[in-house]
Amino acid sequence: MPNNTDINKLLETAIIAAVEAGNKIMYFYESGFETDLKADQSPLTSADLAAHRIIADRLASTGLPLLSEEGADIDFETRRHWPAWWLVDPLDGTKEFINHNGEFTVNIALMIDNAPVAGVIYLPVKSLLYFAVPGMGSFRLKVTEPLPFSTVLAELTAVSQKLPLHSETQKVRVLASRSHGNAETDDFINKLQLKHPGLSLQNAGSSYKFCLVAEGSATHYPRFGPTMEWDIAAGVAILLNAGGKACIWPEMTTLLFNKPDLTNPFFLAVGYGVEE
């Protein structure tokens, strides 16, 4: 089982992998890409596959098994015994990527005992890096130059902003998905608005929504529709390490990972100090 020193080293590798994959995604974003359809009719681009290969190659040096959206065909009887492993979505927000709105992300979570203890989310268009360090918290960094392969976590945290960015209670702001909306979400927002008449809505795509809640730019992120474990693991790690919560809705119980079926139940994510 990795100790804190090991986790920090693993996280350094994950950060390098995420930024490197993000740079490759930007190449396709700016020069063009091919699009195909998966079995569930969701889009798959050449950028997804290229990012997956970069992350898989970089994380292979850690010796930990990897479960990725682009490599999810691992039998439950095999993965159920993993004490530590990687859960990866190399390009979350493929529709945002295709539509060129910039809100797509690279996601890498370090799973220990099937819980996301550390995580990395990188937004290539914005050059924004979010990462969670167990025992230290979550951080945001504007990446202004290439990260060296000898990246040291202590040096990154020293030049990063600790989350949440806003120490004072913010007005209630609810995040809605750009690509997914439904009656259940509308009902939740309407009921919350009765308690908070000044409530505002903000549209956002991909796992970036977790980052916005973790940093305090938004208070609530309800997701009452289908998602997969790799869509949320890194975001949950960042939110939890920033003092927020992400729970199954409406029971408000802990989200579980490495299930036989990797589909998530409905969930609600809230920021530090926010009431459900």
Backbone as a ProteinNet text record, in pm:
[ID]
protein_1_A
[PRIMARY]
MPNNTDINKLLETAIIAAVEAGNKIMYFYESGFETDLKADQSPLTSADLAAHRIIADRLASTGLPLLSEEGADIDFETRRHWPAWWLVDPLDGTKEFINHNGEFTVNIALMIDNAPVAGVIYLPVKSLLYFAVPGMGSFRLKVTEPLPFSTVLAELTAVSQKLPLHSETQKVRVLASRSHGNAETDDFINKLQLKHPGLSLQNAGSSYKFCLVAEGSATHYPRFGPTMEWDIAAGVAILLNAGGKACIWPEMTTLLFNKPDLTNPFFLAVGYGVEE
[TERTIARY]
84.3	0	87.8	65.9	150.6	138.1	253.4	249.1	243.7	246.8	231.7	342	464.8	576.1	554.2	510.7	482.6	370	266.3	152.7	197.3	281.6	330.7	408.3	490.4	566.4	472.3	373.1	275.1	199.7	166.8	93.5	178.7	307.2	397.2	393.6	397.4	391.2	257.6	149.3	16.7	3.2	59.9	53.5	126	244.7	320.6	241.9	181.8	104.6	-15.1	-84.7	-204.7	-170.8	-65.2	-27.7	24.3	101	151.9	36.2	-61.2	-178.5	-258	-269.6	-340.3	-275	-143.1	-71.8	-98.4	-105.1	-135.9	-279.8	-372.1	-510.7	-519.1	-441.9	-442.5	-393.1	-301.8	-255.1	-373.2	-454.5	-571.7	-676.2	-692.2	-791.3	-765.5	-638.3	-600.5	-579.6	-548.3	-514.7	-618.5	-716.4	-820	-809.8	-920.5	-925.3	-1033.9	-1024	-1124.6	-1220.5	-1347.4	-1448.9	-1517.9	-1537.8	-1610.1	-1717.4	-1798.7	-1901.4	-1872.9	-1885.9	-1872.8	-2002.3	-2003.8	-2122.4	-2244.7	-2222.4	-2335.8	-2370.2	-2309.2	-2334.1	-2274.1	-2190.8	-2119.3	-1995.9	-1950	-1839.2	-1704.5	-1617.7	-1479.1	-1390.6	-1289.8	-1202.3	-1061.4	-983.3	-842.7	-767.6	-815.7	-751.9	-771.1	-890.9	-915.3	-811.6	-793.4	-705.4	-559.5	-518.2	-379.6	-350.1	-444.4	-426.2	-420	-503.8	-501.6	-365.5	-309.6	-180.2	-70.5	-70.6	31.2	20.4	-101.8	-121.1	-84.3	-128.8	-98.9	51.1	120.6	266	336.1	294.5	358.9	331.8	208.2	173.6	223.3	261.5	312.8	434.9	511.1	632.3	601.1	476.3	439.8	411.6	386.8	357.5	216.2	131.9	-6.5	-97.4	-198.4	-292.7	-374	-426.9	-498.6	-631.6	-734.3	-866.4	-901	-927.7	-952	-1077.9	-1138.7	-1255.4	-1221.2	-1099	-1059.6	-995.4	-1004.3	-954	-1026.5	-1159.8	-1243.3	-1282.4	-1233.3	-1277.7	-1194.2	-1185.8	-1114	-1217.3	-1209	-1307.3	-1309.9	-1430.1	-1444.4	-1367.8	-1365.5	-1294.8	-1145	-1094.1	-952.9	-932.7	-1011.9	-988.5	-1037.9	-1127.3	-1179.9	-1070.8	-960.5	-852.8	-740.8	-757	-651.8	-650.3	-538.1	-532.1	-509.4	-434.7	-407.5	-404.4	-464.7	-476	-510.4	-502.4	-535	-671.8	-749.7	-877.9	-871.9	-884.9	-848.3	-958.8	-985.1	-1061.8	-971.2	-912.4	-813	-869.7	-1000	-1062.4	-1208.8	-1237.6	-1375.8	-1436	-1555.5	-1615.9	-1583.7	-1595.2	-1564.8	-1655.8	-1782.8	-1873.1	-1824.7	-1773.6	-1717.6	-1595.6	-1516.1	-1398.2	-1439.6	-1536.8	-1582.5	-1643.4	-1716.3	-1781.4	-1688.9	-1564.3	-1463.3	-1503.7	-1559.5	-1588.7	-1485.3	-1388.8	-1274.5	-1291.2	-1411	-1434.4	-1422.7	-1313.9	-1285.1	-1161.8	-1147.9	-1046.1	-975.6	-856.3	-783.2	-795.9	-829.3	-860	-782.6	-710.6	-637.3	-661	-712	-733.8	-650.4	-589.8	-520.3	-617.7	-648.2	-745.8	-673	-704.7	-651.1	-769	-775.1	-891.5	-1020.6	-1013.7	-1129.3	-1187.5	-1104.5	-1145.3	-1049	-1099.5	-1011.7	-939.9	-817.6	-745	-666.6	-628.2	-554.7	-602.9	-591.3	-642	-583.2	-591.4	-542.7	-647.8	-680.7	-763.5	-689.9	-675.9	-607.7	-699.8	-714.3	-791.8	-693.4	-672.1	-568.1	-588.9	-711.9	-735.3	-704.1	-738.3	-715.2	-578.8	-507.1	-379.1	-394.4	-508	-535.6	-519.1	-440.3	-413.9	-471.8	-556.6	-609.8	-556.5	-514.2	-465.7	-490.5	-511.6	-542.6	-430.9	-380.5	-272.8	-326.9	-336.2	-389.6	-311.2	-384	-320.9	-277.8	-278.4	-237.5	-351	-437.7	-548.5	-547	-626.3	-634.8	-584.2	-532.5	-462.4	-498.9	-479.7	-497.6	-372.5	-326.5	-205.4	-227.3	-191.9	-189.3	-55	-58.6	65	112.8	220.2	269.5	389.5	447.6	561.3	558.6	626.7	624.3	674.6	606.1	650.6	766.9	874.8	987.4	949.8	1014.8	987	1028.8	1111	1154.6	1067.8	942.7	851.6	843.9	859.1	852.2	724.4	646.5	515.9	526.3	626.3	641.9	663.2	734.3	757	628.2	546.6	419.3	323.4	310.7	217.5	260.6	391	441.6	399.7	376.9	341.3	194.9	118.5	-22.6	-113	-239.1	-340.6	-413.5	-425.3	-495.5	-645.9	-719	-864.3	-930.5	-1046.7	-1117.6	-1049.7	-1069.5	-1009.5	-1084.5	-1214.1	-1298.9	-1324.5	-1278.2	-1293.6	-1432	-1495.1	-1627.2	-1736	-1849.3	-1962	-2010.1	-2018.3	-2061.5	-2212.9	-2269.8	-2410.5	-2427.4	-2546.7	-2572.8	-2567.2	-2480.1	-2466	-2463.4	-2555.5	-2571.3	-2515.3	-2438.1	-2380.9	-2471.4	-2495.2	-2570.4	-2478.2	-2505.8	-2423.7	-2459.9	-2358.7	-2384.1	-2453.3	-2419.3	-2465.2	-2574.7	-2603.8	-2700.2	-2790.2	-2919.9	-3016.3	-3140.8	-3216.8	-3337.5	-3432	-3550	-3654.2	-3612.6	-3538.5	-3495.3	-3406.5	-3316.9	-3228.2	-3307.5	-3401.3	-3485.6	-3563.4	-3613.5	-3689.8	-3600.7	-3478	-3383.7	-3355.1	-3331.7	-3300.1	-3418.8	-3539	-3658.3	-3678.8	-3657.5	-3672.7	-3563.8	-3442.4	-3333	-3356.6	-3419.7	-3446.4	-3548.1	-3635.7	-3731.1	-3658.5	-3549.7	-3470.2	-3371	-3329	-3227	-3274.5	-3358.4	-3415.9	-3311.4	-3193.5	-3090.1	-3006.3	-3050.5	-2976	-2947.8	-2828.1	-2793.8	-2749	-2759.4	-2720.7	-2599.7	-2515.5	-2400.2	-2386.1	-2375.1	-2350.8	-2201.6	-2166.9	-2027	-2023.3	-1912	-1898.7	-1794.4	-1805.6	-1705.2	-1682.3	-1573.1	-1538.3	-1492.5	-1483.5	-1451.4	-1549.7	-1670.4	-1770.8	-1723.2	-1657.4	-1601.8	-1499.5	-1418.7	-1315.3	-1378.4	-1484.2	-1551.7	-1613.1	-1667.5	-1722.4	-1609.5	-1503	-1390.9	-1326.3	-1317.5	-1252.7	-1347.2	-1476.3	-1572.3	-1639.8	-1617.7	-1684.9	-1831.2	-1865.4	-2003.5	-2025.8	-2151.7	-2183	-2237.5	-2315.2	-2381.5	-2359.1	-2335.6	-2331.9	-2416.1	-2544.5	-2628.3	-2610.1	-2589.5	-2581.5	-2679	-2796.2	-2903.2	-2922	-2815	-2813.3	-2694.8	-2682.8	-2578	-2437.8	-2347.4	-2203.9	-2132.2	-2003.4	-1921.9	-1819.2	-1763.5	-1669.5	-1551.4	-1500.3	-1383.8	-1418.9	-1548	-1589.9	-1572.3	-1579.3	-1590.1	-1479.1	-1399.2	-1306.4	-1206.9	-1141.1	-1043.4	-1111.7	-1229.8	-1304.1	-1346.4	-1388.9	-1427.1	-1306.3	-1190.6	-1068.8	-1036.3	-1046.1	-1015	-1116.8	-1243.6	-1347.8	-1334.6	-1315	-1304.5	-1183.3	-1071.1	-950.5	-959	-1058	-1083	-1190.9	-1236	-1334.3	-1478.1	-1501.8	-1637.4	-1687.9	-1804.4	-1866.2	-1925.1	-1924.3	-1992	-2060.4	-2193.7	-2270.7	-2378.1	-2418.5	-2529.8	-2656.8	-2733.4	-2858.3	-2976.8	-3081.3	-3100.3	-3055.4	-2996.7	-2963.3	-2852.2	-2767.5	-2651	-2555.5	-2534.5	-2437.3	-2314.6	-2209.4	-2080.3	-2085.6	-2027.6	-2012.2	-1913.4	-1946.2	-1861.1	-1793.9	-1673.1	-1596.7	-1552	-1515.6	-1476.6	-1591.2	-1709.5	-1827.6	-1828.6	-1904.5	-1918.3	-1967.1	-2064.9	-2113	-2053.5	-1976	-1902.1	-1987	-2117.7	-2207.5	-2232.2	-2230.8	-2257.6	-2407.3	-2451.1	-2587.2	-2595.5	-2714.6	-2727.5	-2644.4	-2586.2	-2508.6	-2520.4	-2484	-2479	-2342.3	-2276.3	-2148.1	-2169.1	-2116.5	-2128.3	-1992.3	-1972.3	-1844.8	-1828	-1711.5	-1677.1	-1777.1	-1834.5	-1926.3	-2064.6	-2096.4	-2226.7	-2323.4	-2445.2	-2548.5	-2603.8	-2637	-2692.6	-2828
-119.9	0	124.9	219.3	338.7	422.9	473.8	570	710.7	812.6	950.4	990	946	977.3	913.5	787.3	717.9	787.4	827.2	893.5	1022.5	1098.7	1223.3	1196	1091.6	1056.1	1011.7	933.5	889.8	1009.3	1103.9	1222.1	1307.5	1316.3	1390	1329.2	1196.7	1128.1	1153.8	1151.9	1175.1	1316.9	1413.7	1553.1	1568.9	1511	1518	1451.6	1335.9	1263.5	1344.7	1408.7	1485.4	1604.4	1676.8	1794.1	1751.6	1644.2	1593.9	1550.2	1480.2	1438.9	1560.3	1660.4	1782.7	1854.6	1855.3	1918.7	1845.8	1713.2	1635.3	1662.2	1671.8	1703.2	1838	1935.6	2068.2	2063.5	1972.5	1956.7	1920.4	1824.1	1784.7	1896.1	1963.2	2070.6	2180.3	2207.8	2317.6	2273.9	2144.9	2101.5	2009.3	1962.5	1875.2	1734	1660.1	1527	1445.7	1312.3	1220.9	1182.7	1163.8	1128.6	999.5	911.7	786.4	777.3	674.5	653.1	523.8	528.8	408.5	327.7	213.9	127.7	198.3	289.4	361.6	488.6	505.2	618.7	750.8	745	865.3	882.1	1006.4	1030	987	943.1	908.8	972.2	1047	1114.3	1057	1090.5	1049.9	1112.1	1225.3	1289.2	1205.8	1146.4	1058	945.8	882	765.9	804.7	916.1	961	997.7	1065.2	1102.8	978.7	880.5	755.4	688.2	682.7	616.2	686.7	820.1	896.2	868.9	875	854.2	711.4	613.8	474.1	449	505	487	552.1	673.2	745.5	676.7	631.7	570.1	426.6	365.8	228.5	217.7	326.5	325.5	310	336.4	326.8	183.3	96	-42.7	-68.6	34.9	18.1	-9.8	-93.8	-118.4	6.2	9.9	127.9	86.7	160.3	145.6	278.6	276.7	399.8	385.8	499.5	495.5	426.4	447.1	387.5	249.7	194.2	59.9	-0.4	-3.1	-38.8	-186.2	-265.7	-405	-496.9	-462.1	-543.7	-610.5	-740.9	-817.8	-776.3	-770.2	-729	-821.6	-950.5	-1045.1	-1017.2	-951.9	-911.8	-783.1	-681.6	-549.5	-536.9	-625.4	-614	-634.2	-696.6	-725	-621	-516.3	-415	-329.7	-324.4	-236.2	-90	-68.2	67.8	64	164.9	163.8	302.9	319	445.7	435.7	542.9	552.8	678.3	661.7	767.4	793.3	920.3	961.9	1056.5	1009.3	1091.1	1217	1216.9	1336.5	1336.2	1405.4	1417.3	1543.1	1528	1640.4	1636.6	1517.1	1504.2	1593.4	1608	1697.2	1841.7	1881.4	2016.3	2032.3	1926.5	1927.9	1944.9	1866.2	1871.9	2008.5	2065.1	2195	2314	2286.2	2391.5	2498.5	2454.2	2555.1	2556.4	2465.8	2472.5	2404.6	2356.8	2303	2150.5	2099.5	1957	1939.1	1819.6	1798	1664.1	1656.7	1531.7	1494.9	1369.8	1328.4	1203.5	1212.8	1098.2	1093.6	981.1	963.6	846.8	864.5	756	693.7	567.1	496.5	405.5	419	330.7	276.3	144.1	79.3	127.5	145.2	184.1	320	408.7	546.6	640.9	749.9	845.5	935.5	899	973.1	1090.9	1083.1	1192	1201.8	1320.1	1336.2	1454.8	1448.6	1555.5	1582.3	1708.6	1750.8	1863.5	1850.4	1953.6	2001.9	2135.1	2197.7	2254.5	2184.7	2227.3	2366.6	2402.7	2532.9	2646.6	2627.9	2731.1	2717.7	2609.2	2579.2	2580.1	2530.2	2525.3	2382.8	2369.5	2240.5	2239.9	2143.1	2122.2	1988.4	1983.9	1857.1	1849.3	1725.8	1699.9	1618.8	1668	1602.1	1560.2	1430.7	1388.4	1450	1504.1	1563.9	1707.6	1755.4	1893.1	1976.6	1914.8	1986.8	1980.8	2065.9	2075	2210.3	2212.8	2330.5	2357.8	2484.8	2526.3	2598.7	2563.9	2624.9	2660.3	2781	2820.9	2777.2	2684.2	2630	2723.8	2794.9	2895.6	2847.9	2735	2679.5	2528.3	2455.4	2309	2260	2159.5	2102.5	2007.1	2018.9	1926.4	1786.2	1686.4	1549	1523.8	1612.2	1600.7	1686.5	1708.4	1791.7	1742.1	1834.9	1802.9	1864.4	1782.6	1826.5	1947.5	1947.9	2059.7	2190.9	2186	2307.1	2352.6	2258.8	2294.3	2357.1	2296.1	2350.4	2488.9	2513.6	2643.6	2757.2	2726.7	2831.9	2821.1	2735.1	2714.3	2782.9	2800.4	2854.9	2739.9	2748.8	2643.8	2666.6	2557.7	2563.5	2538.1	2599	2692.5	2828.7	2898.8	3030.7	3135.8	3112	3210.9	3167.8	3246.9	3211.4	3246.8	3347.1	3388.1	3308.5	3294	3222.5	3295.1	3222.4	3280.9	3267.1	3346	3327.5	3190.8	3137.4	3004.3	3008.6	2927.4	2917.7	2770.5	2731.2	2591.4	2570	2464	2429.6	2331.9	2360.8	2270.3	2223.9	2107.1	2052.9	2116.1	2146.6	2199.8	2096.4	1969.6	1866.5	1776.8	1789.3	1698.1	1775.7	1776.7	1839.5	1753.5	1760.4	1678.7	1737.1	1676.2	1726.2	1715.4	1608.7	1592.6	1708.3	1748.9	1860.9	1989.9	2010.5	2130.9	2135.4	2020.1	2014.1	2047.9	1995.2	2025.5	2175.1	2234.4	2377.4	2461	2422.7	2497.7	2492.9	2376.3	2363.9	2442.1	2437.7	2511.6	2661.7	2702.4	2844.9	2899	2813.1	2855.7	2891.3	2819.2	2846.1	2959.4	2975.6	3076.2	3156.4	3257.5	3333.7	3398.8	3423.3	3485.7	3387.6	3262.8	3156.7	3193.1	3158.8	3179.5	3047.7	3039.2	2919.4	2948.5	2847	2859.5	2730.7	2741.4	2624.4	2596.7	2470.5	2430.6	2287.5	2249.9	2116.6	2034.6	1902.9	1806.6	1811.8	1751.5	1748.9	1884.6	1982.4	2119.3	2166.7	2111.5	2150.8	2119.2	2004.7	1972.7	2077.8	2122.3	2221.5	2353.7	2393.3	2518.9	2513.8	2398.3	2384.2	2380.1	2307.9	2296.7	2431.8	2517.2	2647	2751.3	2720	2812	2903.8	2882.7	2964.6	2925	2803.9	2755.9	2679	2662.6	2595.7	2454.5	2430.9	2302.1	2251.1	2120.8	2054.7	1927.4	1935.7	1815.9	1742.2	1611.9	1534	1417.6	1437.5	1340.1	1273.9	1218.6	1150.2	1056.2	976.5	874	932	883.1	909	779.1	774.9	658.7	696.3	595.9	622.2	708.1	684.8	762.2	908.3	937	1075.8	1160.5	1097.6	1176.2	1153.7	1047.4	1009.9	1120.6	1176.6	1283.1	1405.3	1438.4	1553	1534.3	1413	1384.6	1399.4	1348.9	1362.8	1509	1591.2	1734	1803	1770.3	1832.6	1793.2	1664.7	1618.9	1679.4	1686.1	1742.5	1893.5	1955.6	2098.9	2123.2	2017	2031.5	2019.2	1984.9	1968.8	1827.2	1800.8	1669	1629.4	1499.9	1444.6	1317.1	1313.8	1203.5	1155.7	1030.4	974.7	1052.9	1086.7	1160.4	1065.6	1072.1	1167.4	1115	995.1	934.8	1010.1	1082	1153	1056.1	942.1	843.4	847.9	779.2	786.5	722.9	789.8	732.6	616.7	508.5	390.1	375.5	320.1	301.6	155.7	120.1	-16.1	-114.1	-70.9	-156	-253.7	-362.6	-450.7	-373.9	-286.7	-195.3	-58	-4.2	119.6	245.4	227.6	342.5	403.6	536.2	605	623.7	626.9	671	823.2	879.4	1025.1	1073.6	1191.5	1243.7	1395	1447.5	1591.5	1625.9	1723.3	1774.2	1915.2	1941.4	2074.4	2117.7	2248.2	2302.9	2309.8	2354.2	2367.2	2456.6	2404	2482.5	2501.8	2434.5	2450.7	2344.4	2385.3	2289.8	2221	2092.5	2018.4	2073.8
0	0	0	-90.4	-95.3	31.3	81.6	191.2	133.3	220.1	171.6	75.4	103.9	13.9	-122	-120.8	-246.6	-322.6	-250.3	-314.5	-382	-315.9	-375.3	-502.9	-502.7	-622.7	-734.5	-698.7	-797.7	-855.3	-769.4	-814.2	-907.3	-879.7	-969.5	-1109.5	-1116.1	-1245.6	-1314.3	-1237	-1294.1	-1348.2	-1278.3	-1324.2	-1457.1	-1466	-1591.4	-1704.3	-1675.1	-1776.3	-1822.9	-1729.8	-1765	-1853.4	-1818.5	-1897.7	-2034.7	-2038	-2166.1	-2256.1	-2199	-2276.6	-2322.4	-2235.3	-2272.4	-2388.4	-2389.9	-2501.2	-2632.7	-2626.7	-2747	-2792.4	-2697.8	-2731.8	-2802.1	-2754.6	-2816.2	-2960	-2988.4	-3126.7	-3217.1	-3174.1	-3252.8	-3254.4	-3143.8	-3131.1	-3233.1	-3256.5	-3345.4	-3489.9	-3511.5	-3647	-3709.8	-3630.1	-3684.5	-3629.6	-3635	-3576.1	-3643.7	-3627.4	-3679.1	-3566.8	-3602	-3503.3	-3543.9	-3444.7	-3464.8	-3356.6	-3361.6	-3259.7	-3185.2	-3051.2	-2970.4	-2980.3	-2912.2	-2914.4	-2857.7	-2759.8	-2700.7	-2777.6	-2895.5	-2984.6	-2934	-2831.1	-2788.6	-2876.5	-2894.6	-2986.9	-2930.5	-3019.2	-2986.4	-3092.4	-3049.2	-3145.1	-3139	-3240.5	-3241.4	-3125.6	-3074.6	-2959.2	-2833.2	-2814.7	-2699.7	-2696.1	-2811.2	-2817.9	-2798.3	-2857.3	-2841.9	-2697.2	-2631.7	-2491.1	-2402.7	-2432.3	-2355.6	-2365.4	-2484.6	-2502.9	-2423.9	-2426.7	-2353.2	-2203.8	-2150.9	-2007.3	-1968.4	-2046.5	-2015.4	-2017.2	-2114.8	-2123.2	-2004.6	-1968.5	-1859.2	-1725	-1702.9	-1574.5	-1562.8	-1674.5	-1670	-1579.4	-1569.6	-1486.8	-1338.5	-1298.4	-1156.9	-1113.6	-1210.8	-1178.6	-1131	-1128.5	-1084	-1203.2	-1185.8	-1295.4	-1326.8	-1448.3	-1496.6	-1557	-1519.7	-1580.9	-1644.7	-1774.5	-1849	-1932	-1963.6	-2051.5	-2182.5	-2229.8	-2357.5	-2339	-2217.8	-2191.6	-2073.6	-2081.8	-1966.5	-1963.4	-2057.3	-2067.5	-1977.3	-1848.3	-1750.8	-1660.5	-1650	-1574.7	-1427.5	-1369.9	-1229.7	-1136.7	-1166.2	-1079.6	-1077	-1178.8	-1180.1	-1102.6	-1133.8	-1074.6	-930.8	-886.5	-750.3	-645.6	-683.2	-588.3	-593.4	-672.9	-681	-553.5	-480.2	-362.4	-400.1	-508.3	-556.7	-708.7	-772.4	-918	-968.7	-1099.9	-1165	-1231.7	-1220.4	-1291.3	-1377	-1507.8	-1602.4	-1703.9	-1728.5	-1846.2	-1924	-2033.4	-2104.1	-2167.7	-2200	-2255.8	-2214	-2106	-2060.3	-2121.7	-2177.7	-2247.9	-2396	-2454.2	-2597.3	-2681.3	-2639	-2713.1	-2705.2	-2587.6	-2573.8	-2663	-2671.5	-2758.4	-2904.5	-2947.7	-3086.7	-3118.5	-3020.9	-3041.1	-3018.4	-2982.1	-2966.3	-2863.6	-2748.7	-2645.8	-2533.5	-2538.7	-2448.4	-2314.7	-2281.5	-2147.1	-2143.3	-2194.9	-2185.4	-2097.5	-2041.8	-1940.2	-1956.6	-1897.7	-1879.3	-1731.6	-1702.9	-1565.6	-1525.6	-1414.2	-1360.3	-1209.9	-1160.8	-1017.2	-966.9	-850.7	-782.3	-682.9	-704.3	-622.3	-523.5	-395.1	-291.5	-212.4	-200.3	-138.8	-204.5	-335.7	-417.4	-381.3	-328.6	-301.7	-373.1	-432.6	-502.1	-401.3	-366.1	-261.9	-318.3	-443.9	-508.9	-652.4	-710.2	-845.5	-917	-1049.1	-1136.3	-1242.7	-1262.3	-1375.4	-1445.5	-1576.4	-1654.3	-1764.9	-1775.7	-1883.1	-1984.3	-2096	-2190	-2247.8	-2285.1	-2348.1	-2251.6	-2124.8	-2024.1	-1956.6	-1985.5	-1918.5	-1767.2	-1719	-1575.6	-1524.6	-1419.5	-1357.7	-1216.6	-1188.7	-1054.3	-1004.4	-878.9	-825.3	-675.7	-627.8	-487.1	-424.7	-310.7	-237.2	-100.7	-71.6	58.2	173.9	269.9	386.4	367.3	244.1	215.6	158.6	80.7	20.7	-130.2	-191.9	-337.5	-383.5	-505.8	-555.1	-700.7	-740.3	-879.3	-925	-1044.8	-1099.6	-1245.6	-1282.1	-1423.2	-1480	-1573.8	-1630.9	-1741	-1714.9	-1809.3	-1888.7	-1850.3	-1923.5	-1908.2	-1997.4	-1988.9	-1853.2	-1798.5	-1671.7	-1696.8	-1619.5	-1637.3	-1591.7	-1649.6	-1609.6	-1464.8	-1410.2	-1270.4	-1178.5	-1218.4	-1139.7	-995.2	-900.9	-758.3	-702.4	-633.4	-585.6	-493.2	-406	-311.9	-386	-496.9	-576.1	-643.6	-688.4	-751.7	-651.5	-534	-435	-389.2	-388.7	-342.4	-434.3	-562.8	-659	-702.1	-634.7	-668.5	-567	-606.6	-516.7	-448.2	-316.2	-243.5	-251.8	-265.9	-276.7	-141.2	-115.9	-204.4	-209.4	-320.2	-337.9	-259	-236	-170.4	-26.9	68.6	209.4	262.6	203.4	249.3	176.7	243.3	183.6	58.4	-50.1	-176.3	-192.4	-279.9	-314.8	-380.2	-366	-419.8	-572.1	-627.3	-773.1	-810.2	-895.3	-933.3	-1073.1	-1087.1	-1216.8	-1289.9	-1414.3	-1500.9	-1612.7	-1665.2	-1772.3	-1905.4	-1985.2	-2119.9	-2207.8	-2187.6	-2280.7	-2224.4	-2093.9	-2031.8	-1935.3	-1962.1	-1871.9	-1865.7	-1753.9	-1742.7	-1638.9	-1627.3	-1537.6	-1391.5	-1355.8	-1216.9	-1173.3	-1261.4	-1229.1	-1216.2	-1307.4	-1300.9	-1169.7	-1125.5	-1000.9	-881.1	-881	-772.4	-766.3	-882.3	-887.7	-839.9	-881.4	-840.5	-689.3	-628.5	-483.4	-410.2	-462.4	-399.6	-410	-518.7	-540.2	-439.2	-390.6	-288	-158.4	-129	-8.9	-31.2	-156.5	-189.3	-311.1	-289.5	-402	-492.5	-441.2	-523.2	-601.5	-605.1	-673.7	-819.2	-865.8	-1006.4	-1067.7	-1198.7	-1272.6	-1359.1	-1374.3	-1462.8	-1541.4	-1671.3	-1754.4	-1761.5	-1754.5	-1766.5	-1816.6	-1876.5	-1932.3	-1860.1	-1873.5	-1828.4	-1677.8	-1633.4	-1491.2	-1440.3	-1528.7	-1486.9	-1379.9	-1380.6	-1281.3	-1139.4	-1121.8	-989.8	-946.9	-1040.6	-1010.2	-968.1	-1037.1	-1004	-864.5	-826.7	-691.9	-589.1	-619.8	-526.1	-498.6	-601	-581.3	-522.8	-515.1	-456.5	-555.4	-685	-786.4	-802.4	-759.5	-758.9	-629.7	-591.9	-465.6	-483.2	-588.8	-608.1	-750.5	-761.2	-890.8	-881	-920.9	-923.3	-1055.6	-1047.7	-1171.2	-1160.4	-1216.6	-1208.2	-1344.3	-1392.7	-1520.6	-1524	-1629	-1633.5	-1647.7	-1564.4	-1576.7	-1542.5	-1574.6	-1542.2	-1435.1	-1370.7	-1261.6	-1305.8	-1426.9	-1471.4	-1499.5	-1517.3	-1538.8	-1413.1	-1295.8	-1172.6	-1071.3	-1083.8	-976.3	-943.3	-1044.4	-1018.6	-959.5	-1011.5	-960	-815.9	-780.8	-642.6	-550.4	-592.9	-511.7	-486.3	-589.8	-576.5	-486.7	-503.6	-422.1	-274.9	-247.5	-108.7	-38.9	-108.4	-47.8	-31.4	-96.8	-78.2	27.1	93.6	200.3	157.1	29.8	-19.6	-3	-59.6	-49.9	-185.2	-210.8	-327.9	-282.5	-288.6	-231.5	-328.2	-307.5	-383.8	-350.9	-454.1	-436.2	-457.4	-370.5	-260.5	-124.9	-119.5	9.5	82.4	7.7	60.7	129.6	66.2	112.7	22.1	64.8	-3.1	-141.9	-239	-372.5	-367.3	-434.8	-436.4	-572.2	-570.3	-693.2	-706.4	-829	-864.8	-841.2	-881.2	-872.9	-991.3	-982.1	-1098.6	-1221.5	-1200.6	-1304.9	-1275.5	-1367.6	-1344.6	-1363.1	-1385.6	-1397.4	-1259.5	-1251.6	-1125.3	-1103.5	-977.5	-947.6	-958.7	-945.7	-937.5	-818.3	-830.5	-718.5	-711.2	-593.4	-570.3	-514.1	-574.5	-525.4	-472.3	-352.3	-292	-240.2	-234	-192.2	-41.5	-1	141	214	322.3	404	346.8	237	170.9	221.4	253.4	292.3	168.1	184.6	71.6	33.3
[MASK]
++++++++++++++++++++++++++++++++++++++++++++++++++++++++++++++++++++++++++++++++++++++++++++++++++++++++++++++++++++++++++++++++++++++++++++++++++++++++++++++++++++++++++++++++++++++++++++++++++++++++++++++++++++++++++++++++++++++++++++++++++++++++++++++++++++++++++++++++++++

